[in-house]
Amino acid sequence: MIQEGDKIKLKTGELALISEILESGVVYIAEIFRKSGDFSITIDTVKHDEIASVFEETEKPLATA
């Protein structure tokens, strides 16, 4: 299940962060990191079938001195 704050990869290869769930499993609002010559971020709706994958975060502790 996709949740607010999840980092996703779109089928276009672009990365995005889910900002809001409009309808779970159907449509979301996301900040999309566009793959253009100039780096840009847009806020747009993303349909569930446009999402290729969801990233899972893993914590790695820093070494202590």
VENFENDA-V464182 format. One record per pair of residues at least 4 apart in sequence whose C-alpha atoms are under 6 Angstrom apart, sorted by the first residue. I is the first residue (numbers start at 1). J is the second residue. D is the distance in whole Angstrom. If there is no record, write none. Layout:
((I J D) (I J D))
This chain:
((4 18 5) (4 19 6) (4 20 6) (5 17 6) (5 18 5) (6 17 6) (6 18 5) (7 16 6) (7 17 5) (7 55 6) (8 15 6) (8 16 5) (8 53 6) (8 54 4) (8 55 6) (9 14 6) (9 15 5) (9 52 6) (9 53 5) (10 14 5) (10 50 6) (10 51 4) (10 52 5) (11 50 6) (11 51 6) (11 52 5) (15 33 6) (16 31 5) (16 32 4) (16 33 6) (17 30 5) (17 31 5) (18 30 4) (19 29 6) (19 30 5) (20 28 6) (20 29 5) (21 28 5) (22 27 6) (22 28 5) (23 27 5) (25 48 6) (26 47 6) (26 48 5) (27 46 6) (27 47 4) (27 48 6) (28 45 6) (28 46 5) (29 44 6) (29 45 4) (30 43 6) (30 44 6) (31 42 6) (31 43 5) (32 41 5) (32 42 5) (33 41 5) (34 40 5) (34 41 6))
